Amino acid sequence: MKIAIVYWSKNGTTEKAANIIGEKLSENEVDLFDLQIDPDPNVSGHDMVIIGGPIYFGMMQNPVKMFCKHNEKLLLEKEIGLFICSISREQDEAQFENAFSVKIRNHSRANACLGGELIFEKLNFFEKLMVWKVAESHLEFHIDQLETDTFVEKLYAVIANYCTA
């Protein structure tokens, strides 16, 4: 199966998650597309498209939203998986629902909220100050390996069904 992983990463965490997913799916042909480098990659030749992005101040970033909007018709013809990276885990469900359109979410065969880590050297002064102020709250600063593994297992189930169809 030919798989595209399309992502946008503000400070490197979503890029790290996309690479982990790509490595775990490496039995297949996997292409990674960074929306910062190519804001509208051609994924028409891929059987599966995995889309991910960070939640920043409660919102999915525009490059991911625009990719989904511009490619909605094509994506609805593909097997898709969706993931977000977020440090406020108690809000994962609401943030995920706000991140992707209803059509895209309903069509997706595998969804995940992978947590999020902070790569402090990539944060600007304001971001570092915000992290310092909320450091004692219930935020988690790591990519959730169990959730990542579960997401990849769901993707492999989709691949198995696709290959036997």
N, C-alpha and C positions, 0 to 999 in steps of 0.2 A: 504494500500500500504506500502511496506517495502522500506524505503529510507535510502541511505547512503550519508552522507556529508563528503567528503574527502577534507582536507585542510592542508596547511603548513603555519605556522605563525612565522615570524621572531621576532617580539616584542610584540605580543599579540593581535593586532587589528583584524587580520583575524580570529583568534580563537574566539574572541568576536563576530564577525559577524556570524561565523558558529553557535555559540551557540544561537544567536538571531534567526537565520533562523530555527534552530532545535526546539526552543521553539514555534515558530509560526506555525510549522508543526506538533506539538505534538499530533494531533488527529490521526496521523499515527504512525507506528513503525519506529522510527528514530535512526540510529546508527551514531555516529560521529567517524571519523578516522583521527587522527593527524599523518601526514606523518613523523613527527620527532620521534614519538614513533614506528610506523609501516610503513616503507617506501613502502610497497607493500601490502596493505590490500586486502583481498578477498571480493569483492563486487558482486560476481556471484549470490548470493541469493537475491539480492536487485532488486526491480522493477525500481527504479529511483536512479540515482547517481548525486549528486550535487558536483561540484568541484570548489574550490576557493583558491586563494593565493594572496600574496601581490606583488605589483609592487615596486621594489627596484632599484633605479637608472635607471628607465625606462624599466626594464625587469622583467618578471615572474621568480620566483625562480626555480632552477633545479628540486627539488623534485616533484613539481607539473607537470612540463613538462615530467619528466621521468615516473611518474604514468600514464599520458595520453598516452604516447608513448607505454609503455609496455602493456597497457590494451585497446588499440584503438579498436581492433576487438570486444571485449566484450562491450565496451562503445557504439559502434555503434548499438548494439542490445538492448540497454536500453533506457529509457527516461532519458535525461540528462539536467542539468541546470549548467550554468557557472557564476562565479562572480570573480571580482578582487577588491582589496582594494588599493586605490591610493590617494595621497594627491594632485596631480597635475591634477585637474579635466578637464582642457582645453585639455589635451592629452588623455583623457579616451578612446576614440574610437580607436586611433592608438595603444595605449598600450594593449587594449583588443584584437585587431587583432593579435598583436605580441605574446600574451600570450598563445594562443591555436592554434592548427593546423586548417587548412581550413576545413578538414573533420569533426573534432570535433565541430567547431563553426557552420558549416552548419547543423549538426545533432541536435544541442542543441535546446530545446524548450523554454528556458527562459535564458536570459542573463542580467547581471547587473554589473554596476560599482558603488560600494557602498561607495565611498569616503574612507577616512582613517583618523584615529586619531593617535596621537603620545602619547605613554605612556612613558613620559620622563625618568622615573626611570629605564626603560628597555633599554634606548639608551646608547651606549658607548660614550666616549668623542668625537670622530670624528663625530659621528652622531649628537650629541648635537651641536657641532660647525657648522655643515652644516645647521641645522635647524635655528640656530641663524642668520646665514648669509642670509637665504632666507625668514626669518619671515615677511618681508615687501612685499613679492611678492604676487601673487594671489593663494596661496595655502590654501586649506581648511583642517582643522584639526578636523574632526568629521566623524563618520559614518552617512551617509545620511539616516535618518529614512524613509522619503518618498520613496526613491529609494528602500530601503529594503522591505517596505510594497508592493510596486509595483511588485518587484521580486517574493515575496511570493504569491501574487495574481496570477501571471502568472503560478507559480508552481501548485497552486490549480486548475487552469484551465486544466493543463496537467493531474493532478490526476483525475479530474472529467471525462475527455475524456477517460482516461485509464480504469477507473472503469465501464464505460458504454459500452466499446467496447467488 
